[in-house]
Amino acid sequence: MTTRAFNPLSRRQWLKSSGLVAGGAIATQSLSPALLPALEAPAAPAVVNGQTTLEGFLALEREVEAMRRADGPIRLASNENPYGMAPSAKQAINDMWKEHAWYGAAAVPELRKIYAKQMGVPEDYVLVTAGSGDVLSIVALAYAMQGGEVLTPWPTYEGLPRYAEALGARVHKVALDGDLAHDLEAMERRHVQSVDLVFVCNPNNPTGTLTDSAKLRAFVSNASRKSVVLVDEAYHDFVTDPGYTSMIDLVKAGENVIISRTASKIHGLAGLRTGFAIARPDIIARLQPCVTSFPGVFGARAAAASLQDTAYQNMCRDRNSEGRAIMQTAVKALGRRMTSSHTNFVFFDTGMPVEKVQAAMLTKGFLIGRAFPPYSTWARISIGTPDEMKRVAAALPEIVKPATTGQ
């Protein structure tokens, strides 16, 4: 039996094969007049001059919402951008088939050049890595091996502290303050000369809290006189607070500071593993021998396109703010304690073990975050599309009881 290759039809080909087009004209008696423009009008371009169009974004939104529903439980556990990669990034990957993925492919150095220009630093201040998790591992290898000591808030993103412990480093964990933000005074008291590496995550994960820029800048600058300081800014792109600033100016000032950034969050490239370390050239030179893997050329091309697609970033940021507000309103209605989130997730006290909330949310079709001890009753729910968050908000009162007076 001969199998015929599938050849998708264009709209006009489909109309002709269906007997709806004759002699170049549509058989109007068969169709509603309202349908004719939709059938004949060409689809609006998703990308124009490297920028995602509104039409392209809305089409993507419809596509991803349908796809996420069809895939099973909607993923609200890993702080992913629900829209995935930008149409411009997809276009860049499609164009990659014209190239060869050899060692030393041009994609990675070209990405480094683009990123350095955007950050306002020379190229030798940037290390492109296989995700920002790789930055954290590389820094731990460079500064925390063979009995090194690390100072970190807790809980925070666990990649660096856990990797450092696996290397035999001593990790000093400082509890968060009453607002579940970095307790800089307590960290300063624990910062002794023997500490090789200080880690801060701003905004913090899993709490979503933002540390006051002036206070954090003073802490990081003072700490960098004794140790190297790594500032993880994975959620930088979601912050809308006008008082927030990156710590990258301390790098530019020549201090012992490393900034970690990622293409996994707002750029939606988590599966393509692309991250960045920004630091003085001598620090980058120390990190380079500790690199354990290389970023892929597809991720590099996609990241380069997405970095320059500011329209897509702005639309994702706006949708995230909208979805976050829906979630925050729902938690406030229950009277539950919640952190002030500046990220693409919300962290709140459910009043019960988070495993029970996870199981109940799963029956509603949502996969949410795990427990983050010692906050065993607090749930971290990532922000999906606004429509998804409306469904979460509707389900929440059926699972989480309202707080009692005085709680």
PLY file of the C-alpha trace (Angstrom):
ply
format ascii 1.0
element vertex 407
property float x
property float y
property float z
element edge 406
property int vertex1
property int vertex2
end_header
0.00 0.00 0.00
1.42 3.39 -0.99
1.33 6.15 1.62
0.83 9.62 0.26
2.86 12.44 1.86
0.74 14.95 3.76
0.63 18.33 2.05
-1.34 20.97 3.98
-3.57 23.14 1.80
-3.57 26.90 1.72
-6.91 28.62 2.30
-7.37 29.25 -1.46
-6.36 25.67 -2.36
-8.87 24.37 0.15
-11.62 26.58 -1.29
-10.84 25.48 -4.85
-10.79 21.78 -3.96
-14.11 22.26 -2.18
-15.73 23.82 -5.27
-15.95 27.23 -3.60
-13.60 28.96 -6.03
-14.34 28.99 -9.75
-12.49 31.02 -12.35
-10.71 32.97 -9.66
-13.94 34.07 -8.00
-15.57 32.70 -4.85
-18.96 31.07 -5.28
-20.68 33.62 -3.08
-24.02 31.86 -3.09
-22.48 29.14 -0.91
-21.07 31.45 1.76
-22.25 34.06 4.17
-20.98 37.55 3.19
-19.54 37.94 6.71
-17.35 34.87 6.12
-15.81 36.05 2.86
-13.31 38.59 4.24
-12.09 36.11 6.85
-11.55 33.44 4.20
-9.76 35.65 1.73
-7.86 38.06 4.03
-4.23 37.02 4.61
-3.27 36.37 8.21
-1.73 39.37 9.96
2.02 38.93 10.39
3.10 37.74 13.83
6.46 39.54 13.62
7.34 42.85 11.99
10.93 44.14 12.09
11.80 41.67 14.83
8.90 42.78 17.06
5.91 40.59 17.90
2.68 42.24 16.73
-0.45 42.48 18.86
-2.22 40.21 16.38
0.64 37.72 16.65
0.49 37.77 20.44
-3.28 37.31 20.56
-3.05 34.40 18.14
-0.32 32.87 20.33
-2.47 33.34 23.42
-5.36 31.42 21.84
-2.98 28.69 20.72
-1.21 28.20 24.06
-4.41 28.25 26.11
-5.88 25.48 23.96
-2.62 23.53 24.03
-2.21 23.82 27.82
-5.78 22.59 28.40
-5.23 19.65 26.05
-1.94 18.66 27.69
-3.56 17.83 31.04
-3.15 19.73 34.34
-2.24 23.34 33.62
1.34 23.94 34.74
1.51 26.58 37.48
4.42 25.07 39.39
7.71 26.14 37.77
7.27 29.89 37.21
7.28 29.48 33.44
6.04 32.06 30.97
2.73 30.46 29.90
3.14 31.95 26.41
6.44 30.21 25.81
8.91 31.66 23.37
8.19 34.73 21.27
7.12 34.34 17.63
10.37 36.13 16.77
12.32 33.45 18.64
10.48 30.69 16.76
11.30 32.46 13.52
14.98 32.61 14.51
15.00 28.86 15.19
13.37 28.17 11.84
16.08 30.23 10.16
18.72 28.17 11.98
18.20 25.31 9.52
20.24 27.35 7.07
23.24 27.09 9.38
25.35 24.26 10.76
25.58 23.49 14.47
29.34 22.94 14.52
31.66 23.58 17.43
32.39 27.29 17.63
29.16 28.22 15.84
28.68 31.97 15.53
25.34 31.97 17.40
26.81 32.09 20.91
29.42 34.87 20.41
26.82 36.89 18.51
24.40 36.51 21.44
27.16 37.60 23.81
27.71 40.73 21.73
23.99 41.57 21.69
23.60 40.96 25.41
26.67 43.00 26.36
25.39 45.93 24.34
22.00 45.76 26.05
23.63 45.62 29.49
25.96 48.48 28.66
29.15 46.51 29.35
32.07 45.32 27.20
31.78 41.79 25.81
34.43 40.41 28.17
32.07 41.18 31.07
29.59 38.53 29.84
29.60 34.74 30.02
26.82 32.95 28.11
25.86 29.71 29.83
23.49 26.75 29.52
20.83 28.42 31.67
21.22 30.55 34.79
21.31 27.36 36.87
24.63 26.74 35.20
25.81 30.18 36.33
25.06 29.22 39.94
26.89 25.90 39.62
29.90 27.51 37.91
30.17 30.16 40.64
29.93 27.50 43.37
32.70 25.52 41.66
34.88 28.58 41.35
34.44 29.94 44.87
33.02 27.30 47.22
35.01 24.10 46.61
37.42 22.52 49.08
35.93 23.81 52.30
34.57 27.10 51.03
31.85 28.96 52.91
28.66 30.41 51.47
26.23 32.88 53.05
22.64 32.82 51.80
19.12 33.83 52.85
16.71 30.96 53.45
14.48 29.90 51.88
15.65 31.12 48.51
16.36 29.57 45.14
18.08 26.35 46.14
20.32 25.74 43.13
23.48 27.34 44.46
23.22 26.41 48.18
22.50 22.75 47.41
25.25 22.51 44.80
27.71 24.15 47.18
26.80 21.66 49.92
27.33 18.80 47.46
30.82 20.19 46.86
31.58 20.07 50.58
31.13 23.77 51.24
29.72 25.07 54.51
26.50 26.99 53.83
25.30 29.57 56.35
21.51 29.94 55.97
19.94 33.11 57.36
16.17 33.10 57.97
14.00 35.64 56.18
12.56 38.58 58.08
8.93 39.04 59.19
7.90 40.11 55.69
9.57 37.03 54.18
12.25 39.20 52.58
16.03 39.11 52.98
17.07 39.99 56.53
20.12 42.04 55.53
21.05 42.98 59.09
21.11 39.32 60.16
23.10 38.41 57.05
25.58 41.18 57.79
26.09 39.83 61.31
26.75 36.33 59.91
29.15 37.61 57.26
32.62 36.84 58.55
35.96 36.98 56.79
35.95 33.24 56.11
32.87 33.50 53.87
33.97 33.09 50.25
30.65 33.69 48.52
27.47 35.60 49.36
24.27 34.75 47.48
21.16 36.91 47.21
18.12 36.44 44.98
16.18 39.61 44.16
13.25 39.30 43.66
13.43 36.24 45.86
12.14 32.80 44.95
9.91 31.28 46.43
8.57 34.35 48.26
8.44 36.82 45.35
9.60 39.61 47.66
11.73 42.55 46.56
14.47 43.93 48.79
14.74 47.71 49.04
17.19 48.78 46.33
19.18 51.24 48.44
19.56 48.83 51.36
20.46 45.91 49.11
22.98 48.00 47.18
24.68 49.05 50.43
24.72 45.45 51.68
26.10 44.00 48.44
28.75 46.71 48.14
29.91 46.22 51.74
29.83 42.42 51.44
31.86 42.52 48.22
34.80 43.98 50.16
35.14 40.62 51.98
33.69 38.12 49.51
32.38 37.69 46.01
28.63 38.42 45.88
26.30 36.71 43.42
22.99 38.49 42.80
20.43 36.27 41.08
18.10 38.48 39.02
16.14 35.71 37.25
12.84 37.57 37.77
14.19 41.02 36.93
12.01 41.34 33.81
8.72 40.99 35.72
9.35 43.82 38.19
7.20 46.91 37.66
8.04 48.69 40.94
9.53 52.09 39.98
11.90 51.95 42.93
13.59 48.76 41.74
17.01 48.81 40.12
19.40 46.06 39.10
22.72 45.68 40.92
24.55 45.71 37.59
25.89 49.19 38.32
28.09 47.63 41.02
29.63 45.39 38.37
30.27 48.43 36.19
31.88 50.13 39.20
34.40 47.27 39.39
33.16 45.61 42.59
33.36 41.88 43.39
29.82 41.27 42.18
28.34 38.75 39.73
24.87 39.19 38.24
22.96 36.12 37.07
20.21 36.45 34.47
18.20 33.93 32.44
16.27 33.51 29.20
14.08 30.89 30.92
11.50 33.21 32.47
9.99 36.10 30.50
11.65 34.85 27.30
10.05 31.40 27.69
13.21 29.49 26.72
13.51 27.21 29.76
13.92 24.13 27.59
16.63 25.73 25.47
18.92 26.50 28.44
20.39 29.96 27.95
21.68 32.13 30.79
24.13 34.92 31.49
26.74 35.90 34.06
27.81 39.56 34.13
30.97 40.41 36.06
34.42 41.99 35.78
36.63 40.33 33.13
38.95 38.81 35.75
35.98 37.17 37.47
34.64 35.91 34.13
38.11 34.48 33.45
37.97 32.61 36.77
34.52 31.22 35.98
35.38 30.12 32.45
37.45 27.00 33.39
34.56 25.82 35.60
32.05 25.71 32.73
30.63 22.20 32.54
28.38 22.50 29.48
27.74 24.78 26.54
24.65 26.68 25.45
23.04 25.30 22.30
22.94 27.25 19.07
19.14 27.05 18.84
18.78 28.59 22.29
21.33 31.25 21.45
19.54 32.28 18.25
16.16 32.27 19.99
17.49 34.30 22.94
19.11 36.86 20.63
15.80 37.40 18.84
13.75 37.51 22.04
16.10 39.95 23.79
15.50 42.41 20.98
11.74 41.75 20.83
10.74 44.34 23.42
7.13 44.30 22.24
6.78 40.64 23.24
8.39 41.25 26.62
6.06 44.18 27.31
2.96 42.18 26.36
4.03 39.24 28.54
4.78 41.60 31.44
1.37 43.27 31.12
-0.44 39.92 30.98
1.57 38.72 33.98
0.58 41.80 35.99
-3.05 41.21 35.05
-2.96 37.55 36.07
-1.07 38.32 39.29
-3.68 40.91 40.27
-6.47 38.34 39.74
-4.65 35.89 41.99
-3.87 38.47 44.67
-7.50 39.62 44.77
-8.64 36.04 45.28
-6.22 35.48 48.18
-7.18 38.80 49.80
-10.84 37.81 49.63
-9.98 34.78 51.77
-8.15 36.99 54.28
-5.03 34.91 53.89
-1.55 36.24 54.52
0.40 36.80 51.31
3.75 38.29 50.37
4.03 41.30 48.09
5.02 39.55 44.87
7.10 41.26 42.18
7.45 38.13 40.06
5.37 35.73 37.97
4.09 33.80 41.00
2.16 34.41 44.22
3.15 33.02 47.63
0.50 32.80 50.35
-0.43 30.96 53.55
-3.18 28.41 52.91
-3.59 27.42 56.57
-3.04 23.73 55.79
-0.16 21.53 54.61
0.65 22.58 51.08
0.58 18.94 49.92
-3.19 18.92 50.57
-3.61 22.08 48.52
-1.54 20.55 45.72
-3.72 17.45 45.63
-6.95 19.44 45.70
-5.78 21.84 42.97
-4.80 18.87 40.84
-8.40 17.63 40.92
-9.36 21.06 39.56
-6.86 20.71 36.73
-3.94 22.77 38.06
-0.41 21.72 38.99
1.01 24.10 41.62
4.33 24.46 43.44
5.72 22.21 46.15
6.36 23.03 49.81
9.26 25.30 50.79
10.18 24.53 54.41
9.87 26.01 56.93
6.82 27.56 55.24
5.02 24.24 55.00
1.53 25.75 54.75
2.46 28.33 52.11
1.61 27.71 48.45
3.50 29.10 45.47
1.28 29.39 42.41
2.82 30.53 39.13
0.92 33.01 36.99
-0.69 31.60 33.87
-2.79 33.50 31.35
-5.46 35.83 32.79
-8.21 33.37 31.82
-6.35 30.56 33.61
-5.96 32.70 36.71
-9.70 33.45 36.72
-10.31 29.71 36.86
-7.79 29.33 39.69
-9.46 32.20 41.57
-12.84 30.49 41.20
-11.47 27.16 42.47
-9.51 28.56 45.41
-12.44 29.17 47.85
-13.47 25.54 47.44
-10.05 24.43 48.72
-8.67 27.12 51.05
-10.76 28.19 54.01
-11.08 31.88 54.86
-8.76 33.02 57.63
-10.32 33.36 61.06
-10.36 36.70 62.84
-6.94 37.61 64.14
-5.10 35.09 61.99
0 1
1 2
2 3
3 4
4 5
5 6
6 7
7 8
8 9
9 10
10 11
11 12
12 13
13 14
14 15
15 16
16 17
17 18
18 19
19 20
20 21
21 22
22 23
23 24
24 25
25 26
26 27
27 28
28 29
29 30
30 31
31 32
32 33
33 34
34 35
35 36
36 37
37 38
38 39
39 40
40 41
41 42
42 43
43 44
44 45
45 46
46 47
47 48
48 49
49 50
50 51
51 52
52 53
53 54
54 55
55 56
56 57
57 58
58 59
59 60
60 61
61 62
62 63
63 64
64 65
65 66
66 67
67 68
68 69
69 70
70 71
71 72
72 73
73 74
74 75
75 76
76 77
77 78
78 79
79 80
80 81
81 82
82 83
83 84
84 85
85 86
86 87
87 88
88 89
89 90
90 91
91 92
92 93
93 94
94 95
95 96
96 97
97 98
98 99
99 100
100 101
101 102
102 103
103 104
104 105
105 106
106 107
107 108
108 109
109 110
110 111
111 112
112 113
113 114
114 115
115 116
116 117
117 118
118 119
119 120
120 121
121 122
122 123
123 124
124 125
125 126
126 127
127 128
128 129
129 130
130 131
131 132
132 133
133 134
134 135
135 136
136 137
137 138
138 139
139 140
140 141
141 142
142 143
143 144
144 145
145 146
146 147
147 148
148 149
149 150
150 151
151 152
152 153
153 154
154 155
155 156
156 157
157 158
158 159
159 160
160 161
161 162
162 163
163 164
164 165
165 166
166 167
167 168
168 169
169 170
170 171
171 172
172 173
173 174
174 175
175 176
176 177
177 178
178 179
179 180
180 181
181 182
182 183
183 184
184 185
185 186
186 187
187 188
188 189
189 190
190 191
191 192
192 193
193 194
194 195
195 196
196 197
197 198
198 199
199 200
200 201
201 202
202 203
203 204
204 205
205 206
206 207
207 208
208 209
209 210
210 211
211 212
212 213
213 214
214 215
215 216
216 217
217 218
218 219
219 220
220 221
221 222
222 223
223 224
224 225
225 226
226 227
227 228
228 229
229 230
230 231
231 232
232 233
233 234
234 235
235 236
236 237
237 238
238 239
239 240
240 241
241 242
242 243
243 244
244 245
245 246
246 247
247 248
248 249
249 250
250 251
251 252
252 253
253 254
254 255
255 256
256 257
257 258
258 259
259 260
260 261
261 262
262 263
263 264
264 265
265 266
266 267
267 268
268 269
269 270
270 271
271 272
272 273
273 274
274 275
275 276
276 277
277 278
278 279
279 280
280 281
281 282
282 283
283 284
284 285
285 286
286 287
287 288
288 289
289 290
290 291
291 292
292 293
293 294
294 295
295 296
296 297
297 298
298 299
299 300
300 301
301 302
302 303
303 304
304 305
305 306
306 307
307 308
308 309
309 310
310 311
311 312
312 313
313 314
314 315
315 316
316 317
317 318
318 319
319 320
320 321
321 322
322 323
323 324
324 325
325 326
326 327
327 328
328 329
329 330
330 331
331 332
332 333
333 334
334 335
335 336
336 337
337 338
338 339
339 340
340 341
341 342
342 343
343 344
344 345
345 346
346 347
347 348
348 349
349 350
350 351
351 352
352 353
353 354
354 355
355 356
356 357
357 358
358 359
359 360
360 361
361 362
362 363
363 364
364 365
365 366
366 367
367 368
368 369
369 370
370 371
371 372
372 373
373 374
374 375
375 376
376 377
377 378
378 379
379 380
380 381
381 382
382 383
383 384
384 385
385 386
386 387
387 388
388 389
389 390
390 391
391 392
392 393
393 394
394 395
395 396
396 397
397 398
398 399
399 400
400 401
401 402
402 403
403 404
404 405
405 406
